Amino acid sequence: MNLGNYLVYNPRTGWMLKNNQEMYSWLTKIRNQLTILSYGNNLDNHAIQHLIDKFLSPVEQEYSSKVMEVKYDTYDTDINKELDGHYYTETYFVNEKQLNEFEKELDKLPGKHIRCQFGVRAHFDVNLNGNNFSTRFYKTLDCSSVYREKIEGRYLYFIDTESIDNELIRNKINILPDKLQSCSLPINFTNSQKELYIKHWISQILEY
């Protein structure tokens, strides 16, 4: 989003909306968007594909209820079974009933399944002992199914395959304890804090 399209700064009054209707339309849209992330060891990709074909449509259709834009993504700790990026390139369109049915059936499959912010799938790199390690992260919308405390809006990090140095650790993520297979950090952490915690996390993986 380019805030310059919606906001204007006045030295006397501060920030003001430039176009109320456009901002309202944008806010309405993001309330109707989300990413669903499934992660864990040995995800059932055959069953996942069946659910996608059954409930999620890649073509926008006419619905009697609110239309949701949905992205779906997976992270399998077993690198040999991961279909990285296989689903994420698609945007699906569903109504709320279909979305609820999809999530209900998805919860029956292996792994953890959570909602994340639409379009937030990025990378964070750290240098540790001369090696460059890369991580993939998402911004969670609902962590109650993952963490004991009910929290919304944390960053969830995974070891990806973007850096060649990740080969030192990526192929053993599936044998690690659950607490080391991912890393959760508050969204208000600075980059320096993120770097510190992620380095500690990767050091634990290297030492395991």
MDAnalysis code that builds the backbone (N, CA, C; Angstrom):
import MDAnalysis as mda
import numpy as np

u = mda.Universe.empty(624, n_residues=208, atom_resindex=np.repeat(np.arange(208), 3), trajectory=True)
u.add_TopologyAttr("name", ["N", "CA", "C"] * 208)
u.add_TopologyAttr("resid", np.arange(1, 209))
u.add_TopologyAttr("resname", ["MET", "ASN", "LEU", "GLY", "ASN", "TYR", "LEU", "VAL", "TYR", "ASN", "PRO", "ARG", "THR", "GLY", "TRP", "MET", "LEU", "LYS", "ASN", "ASN", "GLN", "GLU", "MET", "TYR", "SER", "TRP", "LEU", "THR", "LYS", "ILE", "ARG", "ASN", "GLN", "LEU", "THR", "ILE", "LEU", "SER", "TYR", "GLY", "ASN", "ASN", "LEU", "ASP", "ASN", "HIS", "ALA", "ILE", "GLN", "HIS", "LEU", "ILE", "ASP", "LYS", "PHE", "LEU", "SER", "PRO", "VAL", "GLU", "GLN", "GLU", "TYR", "SER", "SER", "LYS", "VAL", "MET", "GLU", "VAL", "LYS", "TYR", "ASP", "THR", "TYR", "ASP", "THR", "ASP", "ILE", "ASN", "LYS", "GLU", "LEU", "ASP", "GLY", "HIS", "TYR", "TYR", "THR", "GLU", "THR", "TYR", "PHE", "VAL", "ASN", "GLU", "LYS", "GLN", "LEU", "ASN", "GLU", "PHE", "GLU", "LYS", "GLU", "LEU", "ASP", "LYS", "LEU", "PRO", "GLY", "LYS", "HIS", "ILE", "ARG", "CYS", "GLN", "PHE", "GLY", "VAL", "ARG", "ALA", "HIS", "PHE", "ASP", "VAL", "ASN", "LEU", "ASN", "GLY", "ASN", "ASN", "PHE", "SER", "THR", "ARG", "PHE", "TYR", "LYS", "THR", "LEU", "ASP", "CYS", "SER", "SER", "VAL", "TYR", "ARG", "GLU", "LYS", "ILE", "GLU", "GLY", "ARG", "TYR", "LEU", "TYR", "PHE", "ILE", "ASP", "THR", "GLU", "SER", "ILE", "ASP", "ASN", "GLU", "LEU", "ILE", "ARG", "ASN", "LYS", "ILE", "ASN", "ILE", "LEU", "PRO", "ASP", "LYS", "LEU", "GLN", "SER", "CYS", "SER", "LEU", "PRO", "ILE", "ASN", "PHE", "THR", "ASN", "SER", "GLN", "LYS", "GLU", "LEU", "TYR", "ILE", "LYS", "HIS", "TRP", "ILE", "SER", "GLN", "ILE", "LEU", "GLU", "TYR"])
u.atoms.positions = np.array([
    [0.838, -1.197, 0.000],
    [0.000, 0.000, 0.000],
    [0.870, 1.242, 0.000],
    [0.579, 2.188, -0.887],
    [1.263, 3.465, -0.919],
    [0.421, 4.482, -0.160],
    [0.868, 4.823, 1.071],
    [0.073, 5.720, 1.901],
    [-0.083, 7.093, 1.267],
    [0.819, 7.447, 0.369],
    [0.712, 8.743, -0.299],
    [-0.554, 8.892, -1.107],
    [-1.162, 7.756, -1.469],
    [-2.414, 7.803, -2.227],
    [-3.603, 8.133, -1.337],
    [-3.420, 7.988, -0.012],
    [-4.544, 8.116, 0.902],
    [-4.368, 9.206, 1.958],
    [-3.113, 9.554, 2.274],
    [-2.841, 10.496, 3.345],
    [-2.085, 11.710, 2.842],
    [-2.335, 12.837, 3.471],
    [-1.598, 14.067, 3.162],
    [-1.195, 14.714, 4.486],
    [0.009, 15.281, 4.538],
    [0.495, 15.859, 5.792],
    [0.360, 17.381, 5.748],
    [-0.292, 17.927, 6.775],
    [-0.417, 19.365, 6.941],
    [0.391, 19.759, 8.178],
    [1.375, 20.670, 8.053],
    [2.219, 21.044, 9.199],
    [1.419, 21.555, 10.391],
    [0.248, 22.105, 10.152],
    [-0.560, 22.669, 11.245],
    [-1.485, 21.641, 11.879],
    [-2.013, 20.739, 11.073],
    [-3.023, 19.796, 11.590],
    [-2.556, 18.349, 11.611],
    [-1.382, 18.059, 11.029],
    [-0.870, 16.694, 11.005],
    [-1.407, 15.903, 9.826],
    [-1.428, 14.601, 9.957],
    [-1.861, 13.722, 8.871],
    [-3.377, 13.733, 8.735],
    [-3.844, 13.813, 7.478],
    [-5.271, 13.804, 7.192],
    [-5.538, 12.889, 6.007],
    [-6.748, 12.331, 5.964],
    [-7.144, 11.508, 4.831],
    [-7.300, 12.361, 3.582],
    [-6.705, 11.891, 2.496],
    [-6.835, 12.593, 1.225],
    [-8.120, 12.192, 0.511],
    [-8.424, 10.911, 0.580],
    [-9.609, 10.394, -0.105],
    [-10.290, 9.385, 0.807],
    [-11.343, 9.819, 1.492],
    [-12.024, 8.958, 2.467],
    [-12.555, 7.672, 1.845],
    [-13.149, 7.777, 0.670],
    [-13.789, 6.620, 0.060],
    [-12.762, 5.567, -0.350],
    [-11.638, 6.013, -0.917],
    [-10.611, 5.063, -1.324],
    [-10.009, 4.358, -0.116],
    [-9.777, 5.106, 0.960],
    [-9.241, 4.497, 2.168],
    [-10.233, 3.501, 2.745],
    [-11.498, 3.843, 2.754],
    [-12.521, 2.936, 3.262],
    [-12.569, 1.656, 2.425],
    [-12.462, 1.811, 1.108],
    [-12.490, 0.647, 0.223],
    [-11.298, -0.258, 0.483],
    [-10.127, 0.358, 0.702],
    [-8.928, -0.425, 0.974],
    [-9.034, -1.169, 2.300],
    [-9.520, -0.496, 3.338],
    [-9.667, -1.128, 4.643],
    [-10.676, -2.267, 4.599],
    [-11.758, -2.077, 3.834],
    [-12.753, -3.136, 3.680],
    [-12.141, -4.349, 3.013],
    [-11.287, -4.094, 2.022],
    [-10.662, -5.195, 1.293],
    [-9.744, -6.009, 2.184],
    [-8.884, -5.352, 2.987],
    [-7.930, -6.110, 3.778],
    [-8.614, -6.894, 4.894],
    [-9.822, -6.460, 5.299],
    [-10.566, -7.240, 6.285],
    [-11.074, -8.542, 5.684],
    [-11.116, -8.613, 4.365],
    [-11.631, -9.789, 3.676],
    [-10.515, -10.586, 3.014],
    [-9.284, -10.458, 3.534],
    [-8.140, -11.180, 2.989],
    [-7.403, -11.903, 4.115],
    [-6.906, -13.082, 3.831],
    [-6.058, -13.764, 4.803],
    [-5.265, -14.866, 4.114],
    [-4.197, -15.284, 4.796],
    [-3.405, -16.431, 4.373],
    [-3.604, -17.534, 5.398],
    [-3.767, -18.752, 4.936],
    [-3.820, -19.908, 5.832],
    [-2.507, -20.666, 5.674],
    [-1.834, -20.891, 6.786],
    [-0.545, -21.576, 6.783],
    [-0.671, -22.919, 7.486],
    [-0.209, -23.968, 6.825],
    [-0.105, -25.291, 7.444],
    [1.368, -25.628, 7.583],
    [1.767, -26.040, 8.782],
    [3.171, -26.403, 8.965],
    [3.303, -27.560, 9.941],
    [4.413, -28.291, 9.790],
    [4.650, -29.453, 10.637],
    [5.447, -30.492, 9.884],
    [5.520, -31.691, 10.447],
    [6.309, -32.768, 9.856],
    [5.416, -33.712, 9.058],
    [5.822, -33.942, 7.810],
    [5.130, -34.900, 6.947],
    [3.678, -34.513, 6.712],
    [3.462, -33.321, 6.174],
    [2.110, -32.882, 5.828],
    [1.531, -33.783, 4.733],
    [0.227, -33.940, 4.755],
    [-0.446, -34.792, 3.768],
    [-0.828, -33.936, 2.558],
    [0.096, -33.790, 1.630],
    [-0.131, -32.915, 0.484],
    [-1.237, -33.419, -0.435],
    [-1.416, -34.725, -0.504],
    [-2.496, -35.272, -1.337],
    [-3.851, -34.852, -0.782],
    [-4.019, -34.974, 0.536],
    [-5.286, -34.587, 1.164],
    [-5.482, -33.070, 1.101],
    [-4.397, -32.318, 1.258],
    [-4.481, -30.860, 1.177],
    [-4.962, -30.436, -0.207],
    [-4.394, -31.036, -1.242],
    [-4.801, -30.688, -2.603],
    [-6.268, -31.029, -2.836],
    [-6.718, -32.122, -2.258],
    [-8.130, -32.501, -2.386],
    [-9.031, -31.430, -1.766],
    [-8.658, -30.917, -0.596],
    [-9.466, -29.894, 0.069],
    [-9.454, -28.585, -0.713],
    [-8.303, -28.243, -1.277],
    [-8.221, -27.027, -2.084],
    [-9.147, -27.133, -3.296],
    [-9.095, -28.281, -3.974],
    [-9.951, -28.483, -5.144],
    [-11.429, -28.449, -4.778],
    [-11.747, -28.912, -3.570],
    [-13.141, -29.010, -3.156],
    [-13.705, -27.670, -2.686],
    [-12.906, -26.884, -1.953],
    [-13.456, -25.706, -1.293],
    [-12.962, -24.359, -1.840],
    [-11.769, -24.321, -2.430],
    [-11.188, -23.042, -2.828],
    [-11.219, -22.888, -4.343],
    [-11.674, -21.745, -4.803],
    [-11.772, -21.505, -6.243],
    [-10.749, -20.453, -6.674],
    [-9.959, -20.733, -7.727],
    [-9.015, -19.733, -8.229],
    [-9.679, -18.648, -9.077],
    [-10.985, -18.783, -9.278],
    [-11.731, -17.822, -10.097],
    [-12.781, -17.141, -9.232],
    [-12.822, -15.823, -9.293],
    [-13.792, -15.073, -8.501],
    [-15.196, -15.326, -9.044],
    [-16.103, -15.694, -8.135],
    [-17.466, -16.023, -8.526],
    [-18.454, -15.137, -7.781],
    [-19.709, -15.247, -8.183],
    [-20.765, -14.517, -7.502],
    [-21.212, -15.300, -6.269],
    [-21.146, -14.657, -5.105],
    [-21.578, -15.300, -3.873],
    [-22.670, -14.455, -3.232],
    [-23.546, -15.132, -2.492],
    [-24.606, -14.399, -1.795],
    [-24.097, -13.761, -0.508],
    [-22.936, -14.232, -0.035],
    [-22.345, -13.671, 1.182],
    [-20.962, -13.094, 0.865],
    [-20.306, -12.551, 1.879],
    [-19.030, -11.860, 1.703],
    [-17.980, -12.754, 1.057],
    [-17.254, -12.201, 0.083],
    [-16.200, -12.931, -0.609],
    [-14.869, -12.684, 0.096],
    [-14.124, -13.765, 0.340],
    [-12.814, -13.677, 0.954],
    [-11.745, -14.007, -0.087],
    [-10.655, -13.239, -0.069],
    [-9.469, -13.576, -0.859],
    [-8.526, -14.341, 0.049],
    [-8.150, -15.540, -0.380],
    [-7.359, -16.414, 0.484],
    [-6.110, -16.907, -0.253],
    [-4.983, -16.846, 0.438],
    [-3.784, -17.530, -0.013],
    [-3.550, -18.708, 0.919],
    [-2.966, -19.770, 0.383],
    [-2.676, -20.940, 1.204],
    [-1.204, -21.292, 1.044],
    [-0.556, -21.628, 2.162],
    [0.867, -21.925, 2.113],
    [1.190, -23.068, 3.070],
    [2.295, -23.752, 2.801],
    [2.721, -24.859, 3.645],
    [4.199, -24.742, 3.967],
    [4.566, -25.312, 5.109],
    [5.973, -25.492, 5.459],
    [6.101, -26.869, 6.095],
    [6.780, -27.772, 5.390],
    [6.998, -29.121, 5.907],
    [8.413, -29.190, 6.467],
    [8.537, -29.622, 7.720],
    [9.870, -29.677, 8.325],
    [10.768, -30.682, 7.618],
    [10.164, -31.697, 7.004],
    [10.931, -32.665, 6.215],
    [11.140, -32.087, 4.822],
    [12.356, -31.658, 4.549],
    [12.642, -30.958, 3.290],
    [12.381, -31.838, 2.082],
    [12.466, -33.149, 2.241],
    [12.247, -34.053, 1.116],
    [10.779, -34.171, 0.735],
    [9.868, -33.693, 1.601],
    [8.442, -33.809, 1.330],
    [7.773, -32.456, 1.151],
    [8.559, -31.398, 1.151],
    [7.982, -30.054, 1.079],
    [7.712, -29.641, -0.361],
    [6.539, -29.099, -0.607],
    [6.214, -28.497, -1.895],
    [6.259, -26.981, -1.716],
    [7.439, -26.446, -1.538],
    [7.608, -25.047, -1.181],
    [7.092, -24.135, -2.285],
    [6.146, -23.264, -1.925],
    [5.629, -22.302, -2.887],
    [4.644, -22.873, -3.880],
    [4.317, -24.152, -3.744],
    [3.434, -24.798, -4.717],
    [2.046, -24.171, -4.721],
    [1.556, -23.782, -3.555],
    [0.214, -23.232, -3.441],
    [0.211, -21.705, -3.394],
    [1.254, -21.116, -2.854],
    [1.205, -19.708, -2.477],
    [1.052, -18.762, -3.661],
    [1.418, -19.176, -4.837],
    [1.308, -18.295, -5.994],
    [-0.145, -18.044, -6.400],
    [-1.051, -18.880, -5.906],
    [-2.464, -18.732, -6.248],
    [-3.196, -17.865, -5.224],
    [-4.197, -17.124, -5.691],
    [-5.149, -16.455, -4.811],
    [-6.506, -17.106, -5.042],
    [-7.125, -17.548, -3.953],
    [-8.398, -18.243, -4.045],
    [-9.528, -17.340, -3.559],
    [-10.744, -17.640, -4.015],
    [-11.921, -16.848, -3.651],
    [-12.968, -17.780, -3.046],
    [-13.432, -17.440, -1.849],
    [-14.410, -18.272, -1.160],
    [-15.381, -17.384, -0.397],
    [-16.553, -17.940, -0.069],
    [-17.424, -17.243, 0.880],
    [-17.099, -17.754, 2.281],
    [-17.673, -17.144, 3.276],
    [-17.316, -17.476, 4.657],
    [-17.656, -18.921, 5.015],
    [-18.759, -19.429, 4.492],
    [-19.154, -20.803, 4.778],
    [-18.124, -21.785, 4.226],
    [-17.705, -21.576, 2.984],
    [-16.704, -22.449, 2.384],
    [-15.385, -22.384, 3.139],
    [-14.995, -21.161, 3.543],
    [-13.753, -21.005, 4.284],
    [-13.798, -21.776, 5.595],
    [-14.918, -21.680, 6.306],
    [-15.053, -22.396, 7.576],
    [-15.006, -23.909, 7.366],
    [-15.632, -24.382, 6.301],
    [-15.626, -25.814, 6.011],
    [-14.223, -26.282, 5.641],
    [-13.520, -25.466, 4.871],
    [-12.145, -25.796, 4.485],
    [-11.258, -25.912, 5.727],
    [-11.352, -24.925, 6.630],
    [-10.524, -24.938, 7.836],
    [-10.902, -26.093, 8.762],
    [-12.182, -26.413, 8.821],
    [-12.642, -27.526, 9.669],
    [-12.044, -28.838, 9.198],
    [-12.055, -29.062, 7.890],
    [-11.493, -30.292, 7.337],
    [-9.964, -30.276, 7.419],
    [-9.363, -29.110, 7.237],
    [-7.914, -28.976, 7.304],
    [-7.394, -29.331, 8.692],
    [-8.145, -28.960, 9.720],
    [-7.738, -29.228, 11.105],
    [-7.662, -30.720, 11.419],
    [-8.292, -31.545, 10.580],
    [-8.246, -32.984, 10.798],
    [-6.953, -33.604, 10.273],
    [-6.203, -32.837, 9.483],
    [-4.981, -33.344, 8.869],
    [-3.777, -33.092, 9.770],
    [-2.664, -33.807, 9.531],
    [-1.451, -33.587, 10.326],
    [-0.948, -32.150, 10.197],
    [-0.299, -31.672, 11.252],
    [0.273, -30.338, 11.237],
    [-0.555, -29.326, 12.004],
    [-0.067, -28.106, 12.055],
    [-0.769, -26.995, 12.676],
    [-1.236, -26.061, 11.572],
    [-2.436, -25.516, 11.726],
    [-3.044, -24.716, 10.671],
    [-3.521, -23.407, 11.286],
    [-2.939, -22.296, 10.867],
    [-3.254, -21.004, 11.464],
    [-3.489, -19.954, 10.386],
    [-4.142, -18.882, 10.804],
    [-4.378, -17.753, 9.911],
    [-3.240, -16.746, 10.028],
    [-2.834, -16.224, 8.887],
    [-1.771, -15.218, 8.847],
    [-2.236, -14.035, 8.001],
    [-1.511, -12.946, 8.112],
    [-1.863, -11.755, 7.348],
    [-1.627, -11.987, 5.867],
    [-2.571, -11.570, 5.082],
    [-2.530, -11.764, 3.630],
    [-1.303, -11.066, 3.033],
    [-0.538, -11.800, 2.239],
    [0.581, -11.193, 1.519],
    [1.847, -10.999, 2.317],
    [1.846, -11.298, 3.630],
    [3.067, -11.141, 4.425],
    [3.793, -12.487, 4.454],
    [4.743, -12.622, 3.553],
    [5.603, -13.818, 3.455],
    [6.956, -13.306, 3.003],
    [7.836, -13.096, 3.951],
    [9.091, -12.420, 3.646],
    [10.267, -13.194, 4.233],
    [11.469, -12.614, 4.094],
    [12.677, -13.281, 4.547],
    [13.472, -12.367, 5.464],
    [14.139, -12.996, 6.423],
    [15.013, -12.268, 7.340],
    [16.319, -13.050, 7.432],
    [17.427, -12.395, 7.092],
    [18.724, -13.053, 7.051],
    [19.593, -12.630, 8.226],
    [20.421, -13.558, 8.706],
    [21.396, -13.247, 9.751],
    [22.727, -13.891, 9.381],
    [23.811, -13.264, 9.835],
    [25.143, -13.823, 9.634],
    [25.649, -14.339, 10.967],
    [26.010, -15.610, 10.998],
    [26.451, -16.243, 12.234],
    [27.717, -17.052, 11.963],
    [28.810, -16.654, 12.616],
    [30.103, -17.356, 12.474],
    [30.530, -17.490, 11.015],
    [30.301, -16.431, 10.253],
    [30.718, -16.418, 8.851],
    [29.760, -17.075, 7.889],
    [28.656, -17.607, 8.391],
    [27.646, -18.215, 7.531],
    [26.412, -17.327, 7.454],
    [25.826, -17.260, 6.278],
    [24.619, -16.459, 6.091],
    [23.396, -17.373, 6.093],
    [22.566, -17.234, 7.134],
    [21.372, -18.052, 7.254],
    [20.142, -17.207, 6.919],
    [19.201, -17.805, 6.194],
    [17.979, -17.093, 5.829],
    [16.779, -17.767, 6.486],
    [15.793, -16.949, 6.834],
    [14.554, -17.467, 7.414],
    [13.370, -16.907, 6.642],
    [12.288, -17.662, 6.625],
    [11.029, -17.191, 6.056],
    [10.088, -16.877, 7.211],
    [9.364, -15.763, 7.100],
    [8.456, -15.454, 8.204],
    [7.086, -15.004, 7.725],
    [6.113, -15.186, 8.621],
    [4.726, -14.810, 8.415],
    [4.272, -13.982, 9.612],
    [3.248, -13.179, 9.400],
    [2.634, -12.445, 10.509],
    [1.328, -13.137, 10.847],
    [1.251, -13.681, 12.043],
    [0.090, -14.479, 12.424],
    [-1.096, -13.595, 12.797],
    [-2.287, -14.100, 12.540],
    [-3.520, -13.433, 12.950],
    [-4.152, -14.124, 14.138],
    [-3.882, -15.410, 14.304],
    [-4.479, -16.156, 15.411],
    [-3.489, -17.205, 15.875],
    [-2.947, -17.018, 17.077],
    [-1.966, -17.963, 17.608],
    [-2.527, -18.855, 18.701],
    [-3.801, -18.755, 18.998],
    [-4.347, -19.482, 20.139],
    [-4.200, -20.991, 19.978],
    [-4.138, -21.472, 18.737],
    [-3.995, -22.906, 18.523],
    [-2.544, -23.362, 18.594],
    [-1.612, -22.418, 18.679],
    [-0.196, -22.754, 18.657],
    [0.462, -22.509, 20.009],
    [0.118, -21.393, 20.631],
    [0.763, -21.002, 21.880],
    [-0.245, -21.013, 23.022],
    [0.236, -21.199, 24.220],
    [-0.656, -21.285, 25.382],
    [-1.413, -19.983, 25.596],
    [-0.719, -18.863, 25.447],
    [-1.381, -17.582, 25.628],
    [-2.125, -17.209, 24.351],
    [-3.228, -16.488, 24.484],
    [-4.002, -16.070, 23.320],
    [-3.390, -14.781, 22.787],
    [-2.728, -14.880, 21.664],
    [-1.992, -13.742, 21.115],
    [-2.379, -13.561, 19.658],
    [-2.498, -12.338, 19.244],
    [-2.689, -12.047, 17.822],
    [-1.524, -11.195, 17.349],
    [-1.049, -11.491, 16.157],
    [-0.042, -10.659, 15.547],
    [1.358, -10.884, 16.059],
    [1.903, -12.078, 15.815],
    [3.306, -12.352, 16.075],
    [3.957, -12.736, 14.756],
    [5.279, -12.639, 14.711],
    [6.005, -13.106, 13.540],
    [6.466, -14.538, 13.793],
    [6.205, -15.416, 12.835],
    [6.548, -16.817, 12.943],
    [7.615, -17.129, 11.889],
    [8.784, -17.578, 12.357],
    [9.952, -17.789, 11.487],
    [10.223, -19.272, 11.273],
    [10.664, -19.593, 10.038],
    [11.065, -20.945, 9.685],
    [12.390, -20.904, 8.941],
    [13.137, -21.987, 9.013],
    [14.367, -22.108, 8.231],
    [13.994, -22.456, 6.798],
    [14.432, -21.634, 5.840],
    [14.065, -21.881, 4.448],
    [15.252, -22.450, 3.667],
    [15.186, -22.347, 2.351],
    [16.255, -22.876, 1.499],
    [16.873, -21.782, 0.639],
    [16.666, -20.524, 1.003],
    [17.142, -19.414, 0.178],
    [18.662, -19.287, 0.184],
    [19.289, -19.614, 1.314],
    [20.742, -19.490, 1.428],
    [21.398, -20.860, 1.346],
    [22.533, -20.944, 0.650],
    [23.239, -22.216, 0.540],
    [23.729, -22.685, 1.905],
    [23.998, -21.730, 2.822],
    [24.455, -22.104, 4.166],
    [23.351, -22.761, 4.985],
    [22.114, -22.604, 4.569],
    [21.010, -23.252, 5.283],
    [21.059, -24.772, 5.169],
    [21.855, -25.278, 4.222],
    [21.986, -26.727, 4.094],
    [22.567, -27.349, 5.357],
    [23.264, -26.533, 6.165],
    [23.832, -27.026, 7.420],
    [22.754, -27.434, 8.419],
    [21.549, -26.843, 8.271],
    [20.508, -27.071, 9.276],
    [19.152, -27.491, 8.704],
    [18.862, -27.107, 7.464],
    [17.504, -27.328, 6.946],
    [17.130, -28.795, 6.892],
    [18.096, -29.675, 6.601],
    [17.757, -31.082, 6.428],
    [17.567, -31.837, 7.731],
    [17.703, -31.155, 8.881],
    [17.470, -31.857, 10.151],
    [16.361, -31.213, 10.988],
    [15.644, -30.263, 10.413],
    [14.580, -29.592, 11.164],
    [13.533, -30.591, 11.642],
    [13.241, -31.612, 10.826],
    [12.174, -32.559, 11.172],
    [12.509, -33.448, 12.365],
    [13.778, -33.532, 12.781],
    [14.128, -34.374, 13.931],
    [14.317, -33.547, 15.198],
    [14.133, -32.245, 15.100],
    [14.298, -31.375, 16.251],
    [13.055, -31.386, 17.133],
    [13.185, -31.012, 18.410],
    [11.991, -30.799, 19.243],
    [11.122, -29.706, 18.638],
    [9.826, -29.766, 18.897],
    [8.887, -28.804, 18.314],
    [9.302, -27.358, 18.572],
    [9.845, -27.095, 19.767],
    [10.180, -25.720, 20.135],
    [11.304, -25.144, 19.285],
    [12.070, -26.012, 18.591],
    [13.164, -25.531, 17.744],
    [12.803, -25.526, 16.260],
    [11.656, -26.068, 15.911],
    [11.295, -26.159, 14.499],
    [10.820, -24.833, 13.930],
    [10.452, -23.897, 14.802],
    [10.061, -22.554, 14.372],
    [10.421, -21.589, 15.486],
    [10.317, -20.304, 15.188],
    [10.637, -19.272, 16.165],
    [9.559, -18.196, 16.109],
    [8.991, -17.868, 17.252],
    [7.938, -16.856, 17.330],
    [8.454, -15.626, 18.048],
    [8.265, -14.449, 17.439],
    [8.727, -13.191, 18.023],
    [7.619, -12.145, 17.972],
    [7.569, -11.242, 18.958],
    [6.573, -10.164, 18.942],
    [6.790, -9.229, 17.757],
    [5.718, -8.633, 17.278],
    [5.834, -7.754, 16.115],
    [6.505, -6.429, 16.452],
    [6.585, -6.088, 17.746],
    [7.184, -4.806, 18.107],
    [8.691, -4.903, 18.336],
    [9.282, -6.050, 18.054],
    [10.738, -6.175, 18.171],
    [11.420, -5.338, 17.094],
    [12.540, -4.730, 17.444],
    [13.355, -4.037, 16.459],
    [14.136, -5.074, 15.650],
    [14.728, -4.644, 14.534],
    [15.535, -5.559, 13.732],
    [16.708, -6.115, 14.523],
    [17.275, -5.291, 15.411],
    [18.397, -5.750, 16.243],
    [17.944, -6.847, 17.194],
    [16.766, -6.685, 17.767],
    [16.233, -7.717, 18.660],
    [15.923, -8.995, 17.887],
    [15.320, -8.843, 16.704],
    [15.033, -10.014, 15.868],
    [16.319, -10.765, 15.554],
    [17.347, -10.023, 15.169],
    [18.616, -10.648, 14.812],
    [19.201, -11.411, 15.994],
    [19.142, -10.826, 17.179],
    [19.670, -11.462, 18.384],
    [18.947, -12.774, 18.673],
    [17.624, -12.755, 18.651],
    [16.851, -13.950, 18.982],
    [16.977, -15.029, 17.915],
    [17.001, -14.617, 16.647],
    [17.100, -15.606, 15.577],
    [18.485, -16.249, 15.565],
    [19.523, -15.470, 15.865],
    [20.861, -16.053, 15.985],
    [20.901, -17.093, 17.108],
    [20.264, -16.772, 18.223],
    [20.225, -17.722, 19.346],
    [19.477, -18.988, 18.943],
    [18.359, -18.818, 18.252],
    [17.573, -19.961, 17.778],
    [18.403, -20.842, 16.847],
    [19.080, -20.243, 15.867],
    [19.880, -21.014, 14.912],
    [21.065, -21.674, 15.612],
    [21.651, -21.003, 16.599],
    [22.752, -21.610, 17.362],
    [22.285, -22.880, 18.070],
    [21.064, -22.844, 18.611],
    [20.519, -24.032, 19.268],
    [20.336, -25.177, 18.273],
    [19.884, -24.837, 17.051],
    [19.714, -25.860, 16.018],
    [21.062, -26.474, 15.647],
    [22.079, -25.624, 15.477],
    [23.408, -26.100, 15.102],
    [24.008, -27.018, 16.168],
    [23.697, -26.708, 17.425],
    [24.263, -27.471, 18.541],
    [23.496, -28.757, 18.822],
    [22.289, -28.892, 18.287],
    [21.454, -30.046, 18.630],
    [22.043, -31.337, 18.051],
])
